[in-house]
Amino acid sequence: MADSRDKTVYRATTTAPVNIAVIKYWGKRDATLNLPTNSSLSVTLSQRSLRTLTTASCSAVYPTGDTLTLNGKPQDIQSSKRTLACLSQLRSLRQGLESADPSLPKLSTLPLRIVSENNFPTAAGLASSAAGFAALIRAIADLYQLPQSPRDLSRIARQGSGSACRSLMGGYVAWRAGTLADGSDSIAEEIAPASHWPEMRAMILVVSAEKKDVPSTEGMQTTVATSSLFATRAQSVVPERMAAIETAIRNRDFPAFAEITMRDSNSFHATCLDSWPPIFYMNDVSRAAIRLVHDVNRAVGKTVCAYTFDAGPNAVVYYLDEVSELVAGTFKAILGERTEGWDGPFGEPVKDVTKGVELDKLDSRAVDVLKNGISRVILTGVGEGPIKSDEHLVNEKGDIISAGSA
């Protein structure tokens, strides 16, 4: 056991990013290990716009039992089998270090106090669980000074939240489905760093910040059990698209990247609609965004933007920095300055822009629906994986504090 006289509060803090899949993860071949039925691929988004900040701390002065506080609210960590599984595996790795070097403090025996804050709505279709579990895994790994690589840690993060394994890396990240029963080959892999194609931008059109009607886990189970389209998607469609989009990323071929991204989003939502009862993650505002992306591409005469939708109504529109005025400018002209988000860290290219594509070249009904249906925009781009931080959410005495108060 740890020396009870040691009153040290050990701390490590990290930030972790949101990722938005362009080849979607949907369906599990093993629910306990969170093993997917198909591989997936995502773009890691910049933490200048979206991030989870997590402090992992441990100390002999803490009461018995691990605790987790999210956005200022205590969470029932003991009822979350996924979280407990992650903590158990991380502790086991630390115990291995302590056994090999008896001089190390026995951190594995101490209660954990984990404090996490998101700067975006939780459970609103913005991959909050991915960033959250990635930050939790990375912060505890740093606290325990584990030597495991992000690839190794992705096996653990996957068990907390499937897409979290992709948020342990930056740039363009694949999650390999794997074939082994124990899940040891179901890991994340960085296809290309953010520096390979840094011009990639993403505009998130926030349709609703409310919690979605059908949680992802429940939706997956329904789709796998009832959709006749699902098996074809998992077995044939996705493997071909994974190969094609990895080639597009390596070649920095935006038109190919865009078409694959849009087709895969459509395919994913088609399997949801094909489920019984049908699952609707998109709404009229979502469909208006789809129409307008196609209208912009048609008006320009080439593919300059692409949409994708996760299990929620929010549209993510990908485009390259060089066409920011054209693409983001068009949506800014539709939504107007009143819509929050144009002045973020990626807002400079459209700061003084008042128009992009002429609005009379766009579907007028879609313009009206979008104008009245978007609550805010988030302008962002491809970014890095988890980053160590000195902005602790637990002070040296072990007290919980807010971000910016350290």
C-alpha positions in Angstrom: 0.0 0.0 0.0 1.0 3.6 -0.4 2.6 5.4 2.6 -0.3 6.8 4.5 1.9 9.7 5.7 2.3 10.8 2.1 -0.2 13.7 1.6 1.0 14.5 -1.9 -1.8 15.2 -4.5 -0.4 13.8 -7.7 -1.9 15.5 -10.8 -1.8 15.4 -14.6 -3.9 17.4 -17.0 -4.5 17.0 -20.7 -6.8 18.4 -23.4 -8.3 16.1 -26.0 -10.0 16.8 -29.3 -13.3 16.0 -30.9 -13.2 13.9 -34.0 -15.8 13.8 -36.8 -15.9 10.6 -38.8 -16.1 10.7 -42.5 -16.4 6.9 -42.7 -18.9 6.1 -40.0 -18.6 3.6 -37.1 -22.0 2.0 -36.5 -22.7 -1.4 -35.1 -20.8 -3.7 -32.8 -19.6 -7.3 -33.1 -18.9 -7.4 -29.4 -20.7 -5.0 -27.1 -18.6 -5.7 -24.0 -15.3 -4.9 -25.7 -16.8 -2.3 -27.9 -15.6 -4.0 -31.1 -17.1 -2.5 -34.3 -18.6 -4.3 -37.2 -16.7 -2.1 -39.6 -13.6 0.1 -39.7 -14.0 3.9 -39.6 -12.0 7.1 -40.4 -12.2 10.5 -38.9 -10.7 14.0 -39.0 -9.4 15.2 -35.6 -10.7 18.8 -35.1 -8.7 21.7 -33.7 -8.7 22.1 -29.9 -8.6 25.9 -30.5 -12.3 25.4 -31.2 -13.5 22.2 -29.4 -11.8 20.4 -26.5 -12.2 18.5 -23.3 -9.9 19.5 -20.5 -9.4 16.7 -17.9 -7.3 16.5 -14.7 -6.5 13.1 -13.3 -5.3 13.2 -9.7 -4.7 10.7 -6.9 -3.8 11.0 -3.3 -3.9 9.2 0.0 -5.8 12.2 1.4 -8.8 11.4 -0.8 -11.7 9.4 0.6 -11.9 5.7 -0.6 -13.3 5.3 -4.1 -12.7 6.9 -7.4 -14.7 10.0 -8.4 -15.5 11.7 -11.7 -16.9 15.3 -12.0 -18.0 16.4 -15.5 -18.9 20.1 -16.2 -19.2 20.7 -12.4 -21.6 17.7 -11.8 -20.6 14.5 -9.9 -21.0 11.4 -12.1 -22.0 7.9 -10.9 -18.7 6.3 -11.9 -19.5 3.0 -10.2 -22.4 2.3 -12.5 -20.4 2.8 -15.6 -18.9 -0.6 -16.5 -17.0 1.0 -19.4 -15.3 3.6 -17.2 -14.5 1.1 -14.6 -12.9 -1.2 -17.2 -10.7 1.6 -18.5 -9.6 2.5 -14.9 -8.9 -1.1 -14.1 -6.6 -1.6 -17.1 -4.7 1.6 -16.6 -4.2 0.7 -12.9 -2.9 -2.7 -14.0 -0.3 -1.1 -16.3 0.8 1.2 -13.4 1.1 -1.8 -11.1 3.4 -3.4 -13.6 5.7 -0.4 -13.4 5.6 -0.4 -9.6 6.4 -4.1 -9.5 9.4 -3.6 -11.8 10.7 -0.6 -9.8 9.8 -0.7 -6.1 11.1 2.9 -5.6 8.1 4.3 -7.5 5.2 5.7 -5.4 2.3 3.2 -5.3 -0.1 5.4 -7.3 -2.1 2.4 -8.4 -3.4 1.9 -4.8 -4.6 5.5 -4.4 -8.2 6.8 -5.1 -8.6 8.8 -8.3 -10.2 12.2 -8.5 -11.0 12.9 -12.1 -12.4 16.3 -13.2 -13.4 17.1 -16.7 -14.8 20.1 -18.6 -16.1 20.4 -22.1 -16.3 23.7 -24.0 -19.2 22.4 -26.1 -22.7 20.8 -25.4 -22.5 17.2 -24.1 -24.6 14.5 -25.8 -25.6 16.8 -28.6 -24.1 15.0 -31.5 -20.6 16.6 -31.2 -18.7 13.5 -30.2 -18.4 14.6 -26.6 -17.9 11.0 -25.3 -15.0 10.6 -27.8 -13.1 13.6 -26.5 -14.1 12.8 -22.9 -12.8 9.3 -22.8 -9.7 10.2 -24.8 -8.9 12.9 -22.3 -9.6 10.6 -19.3 -7.3 7.9 -20.7 -4.5 10.3 -21.7 -4.6 12.2 -18.4 -4.4 9.0 -16.3 -1.7 7.5 -18.5 0.3 10.7 -17.9 -0.5 10.6 -14.1 0.8 7.0 -14.0 3.7 7.9 -16.3 2.8 4.9 -18.6 5.1 4.3 -21.5 2.3 2.9 -23.8 1.9 4.7 -27.2 -1.4 6.3 -28.3 -1.9 3.2 -30.5 -1.6 1.0 -27.4 -3.8 3.2 -25.3 -6.4 3.3 -28.1 -7.3 -0.3 -27.1 -8.3 0.9 -23.7 -10.1 4.1 -24.9 -12.1 2.0 -27.4 -13.7 0.2 -24.5 -14.9 3.5 -22.9 -16.3 5.0 -26.1 -15.6 3.4 -29.5 -14.8 6.7 -31.3 -12.6 7.8 -28.4 -9.8 5.7 -29.7 -9.6 8.1 -32.7 -9.3 11.2 -30.5 -6.0 9.9 -29.0 -4.3 11.0 -32.3 -4.3 14.1 -34.5 -4.9 14.6 -38.2 -6.6 11.8 -40.1 -7.2 8.7 -38.1 -8.5 5.2 -38.9 -10.0 2.8 -36.4 -9.3 -0.7 -37.6 -12.2 -3.0 -36.8 -9.9 -6.0 -36.4 -10.9 -9.6 -36.5 -9.6 -11.1 -33.3 -12.1 -12.1 -30.6 -10.1 -10.4 -27.8 -10.1 -7.1 -29.7 -6.3 -6.7 -29.5 -6.2 -5.8 -33.2 -9.1 -3.3 -33.0 -7.0 -0.1 -32.6 -6.6 3.4 -33.9 -4.0 4.4 -36.5 -2.9 7.8 -37.7 -3.2 7.8 -41.5 -1.7 11.2 -41.8 -0.8 14.0 -39.4 -2.6 17.3 -39.4 0.5 18.8 -41.1 0.0 16.6 -44.1 -3.2 18.4 -45.1 -3.5 21.4 -42.8 -5.8 23.3 -45.1 -8.8 21.1 -44.2 -11.6 23.2 -42.5 -14.8 22.2 -40.9 -17.9 24.3 -40.3 -20.3 22.8 -37.8 -23.9 24.0 -38.1 -25.5 23.4 -34.7 -29.1 22.6 -35.3 -29.9 21.6 -31.8 -28.0 21.5 -28.6 -30.6 19.2 -27.0 -29.9 15.6 -26.1 -30.8 13.3 -29.0 -33.9 11.1 -28.9 -32.2 7.8 -29.6 -28.8 7.3 -27.9 -26.1 5.9 -30.2 -25.7 2.6 -28.4 -29.5 1.9 -28.6 -29.6 3.0 -32.2 -26.7 0.7 -33.2 -28.4 -2.3 -31.6 -31.6 -1.6 -33.4 -29.9 -1.1 -36.8 -27.8 -4.3 -36.5 -30.8 -6.3 -35.5 -33.3 -5.0 -38.0 -31.7 -3.3 -41.1 -31.4 -5.4 -44.2 -29.0 -2.8 -45.7 -26.6 -3.0 -42.7 -24.7 -6.2 -43.6 -23.9 -5.0 -47.1 -22.6 -1.7 -45.8 -20.4 -3.3 -43.2 -19.1 -6.1 -45.4 -18.7 -4.5 -48.8 -19.3 -0.8 -48.9 -17.1 0.4 -46.0 -14.0 -1.6 -46.8 -14.0 -0.2 -50.3 -14.5 3.4 -49.1 -11.8 3.1 -46.4 -9.3 2.2 -49.1 -10.5 5.0 -51.4 -10.6 7.8 -48.7 -7.1 6.9 -47.4 -5.9 7.3 -51.0 -7.7 10.6 -51.3 -6.1 11.9 -48.0 -2.6 10.8 -49.0 -3.1 12.6 -52.4 -4.8 15.6 -50.8 -7.6 15.0 -53.3 -10.5 17.1 -52.0 -13.2 16.2 -54.6 -12.6 12.5 -54.0 -12.5 13.0 -50.2 -15.8 15.0 -50.4 -17.8 12.6 -52.5 -16.8 9.6 -50.4 -17.6 11.5 -47.2 -21.1 12.5 -48.4 -21.9 9.1 -49.8 -20.9 7.4 -46.6 -22.9 9.8 -44.4 -25.9 9.1 -46.7 -25.3 5.3 -46.4 -25.1 5.4 -42.6 -28.3 7.4 -42.3 -30.0 5.1 -44.8 -29.3 2.1 -42.5 -30.9 4.1 -39.7 -34.0 4.8 -41.8 -34.0 1.1 -42.8 -34.1 0.1 -39.1 -37.3 -1.0 -37.5 -38.7 1.1 -36.1 -36.9 3.7 -38.3 -34.4 6.0 -36.6 -34.3 9.7 -37.6 -31.2 11.5 -36.5 -31.5 14.2 -39.2 -34.4 16.7 -39.5 -35.6 19.3 -42.0 -32.8 21.7 -41.1 -30.3 18.9 -41.7 -31.8 18.1 -45.1 -31.7 21.8 -46.0 -28.0 21.8 -45.3 -27.5 18.9 -47.6 -29.4 20.6 -50.4 -27.3 23.8 -50.0 -24.0 22.0 -50.1 -24.9 20.4 -53.4 -26.2 23.7 -54.7 -23.0 25.5 -53.8 -20.9 22.8 -55.6 -23.2 23.0 -58.6 -23.0 26.8 -58.7 -19.2 26.8 -58.5 -18.9 24.0 -61.1 -16.7 21.8 -59.0 -16.8 20.1 -55.6 -15.6 22.6 -53.0 -17.5 21.4 -49.9 -18.9 18.2 -48.4 -21.4 17.4 -45.6 -21.4 14.7 -43.0 -23.8 13.9 -40.2 -23.1 11.8 -37.1 -25.9 10.4 -35.0 -27.6 13.8 -34.6 -29.0 16.7 -36.7 -25.8 18.9 -36.8 -24.2 19.3 -40.2 -20.4 19.3 -40.5 -19.3 20.9 -43.7 -15.8 20.2 -44.8 -13.9 22.5 -47.2 -10.4 23.8 -47.8 -9.1 27.1 -46.4 -8.6 28.5 -49.9 -12.4 28.5 -50.5 -13.3 29.8 -47.0 -14.8 33.0 -48.4 -16.8 31.1 -51.0 -18.1 28.3 -48.7 -18.3 29.7 -45.3 -19.2 33.1 -46.8 -22.3 31.6 -48.4 -23.5 30.2 -45.1 -22.7 33.4 -43.4 -24.8 35.3 -45.9 -27.7 32.9 -45.2 -27.4 32.9 -41.5 -26.3 36.5 -40.9 -24.0 38.1 -38.3 -26.6 37.4 -35.6 -25.7 33.7 -35.6 -23.0 33.1 -33.0 -19.6 31.6 -33.9 -18.3 33.6 -36.9 -15.7 35.3 -34.8 -13.9 32.2 -33.4 -10.2 31.3 -33.9 -10.9 30.2 -37.5 -13.2 33.1 -38.4 -10.6 35.5 -39.8 -11.0 34.5 -43.5 -14.7 35.4 -43.4 -14.4 38.3 -40.9 -15.4 41.0 -43.6 -17.1 38.6 -46.0 -20.8 39.3 -46.6 -21.5 36.9 -49.4 -20.2 33.8 -51.2 -22.2 32.1 -53.9 -25.1 34.3 -55.0 -28.2 33.2 -53.0 -30.4 33.3 -56.0 -28.5 30.3 -57.3 -29.5 28.3 -54.2 -32.8 26.6 -53.3 -34.9 29.3 -51.7 -36.8 26.9 -49.5 -33.6 25.4 -48.1 -32.2 28.9 -47.5 -35.3 29.8 -45.4 -35.3 26.5 -43.4 -31.5 26.9 -42.6 -31.9 30.6 -41.8 -34.4 29.8 -39.1 -33.0 26.5 -37.9 -29.3 27.1 -36.9 -28.6 28.2 -33.4 -24.8 28.7 -33.8 -21.9 27.8 -36.0 -18.4 26.5 -35.1 -15.6 27.2 -37.5 -12.7 24.9 -37.0 -10.1 22.8 -38.9 -8.0 19.7 -38.7 -5.9 19.6 -35.5 -3.6 17.7 -33.1 -4.2 14.9 -30.7 -4.2 15.3 -26.8 -1.9 18.0 -25.4 -0.5 18.2 -21.9 -1.7 21.2 -19.9 -0.8 23.1 -16.8 -4.4 24.3 -16.5 -5.3 21.9 -13.7 -8.9 21.4 -12.5 -7.7 20.1 -9.2 -5.4 22.3 -7.0 -2.4 21.2 -5.0 -4.6 20.5 -2.0 -6.9 18.2 -4.0 -9.8 20.7 -4.2 -11.8 20.9 -7.5 -11.5 24.2 -9.3 -12.9 25.6 -12.6 -10.9 26.1 -15.8 -9.1 29.4 -15.7 -8.9 29.4 -11.8 -5.7 27.4 -11.5 
